Amino acid sequence: MDSPARAQDEYSRDEIREIADDLSRANWDSPPLNDADRAMLEYVYKLTVQPANIDESDIVPLREAGFDDRAIGDIAVNCALFAFFTRIVDGLGATLEPGMIEEAERIGLGSHMPTPTD
């Protein structure tokens, strides 16, 4: 599979925090992303919020950034699976186990899930 996106371990914790913060606001211009990462995230954002409007013009930037058809398929499948599982978890009213939010914050990620209430 030809995928030019940077590996997660290529980002520092500060970069991950900055990227997560910017992406939570759909701010593509600020985080330190390469062209491939930016193209991938723009595609995933549109696939998430306007899936019926995806067409070939949304695929071209991915190919131009170096993604082959298999990598593009992997991006679409991962986006769809994330949406699927998130809806199941949210729909069942699931909460995070104690300590999970702290761990997510420790590695620079946030969470929208409610914390358990005892």
Secondary structure by P-SEA (a helix, b strand, c coil): ccccccccccccaaaaaaaaaaaaacccccccccaaaaaaaaaaaaaaccccccccccaaaaaaacccaaaaaaaaaaaaaaaaaaaaaaaaccccccaaaaaaaaaccccccccccc
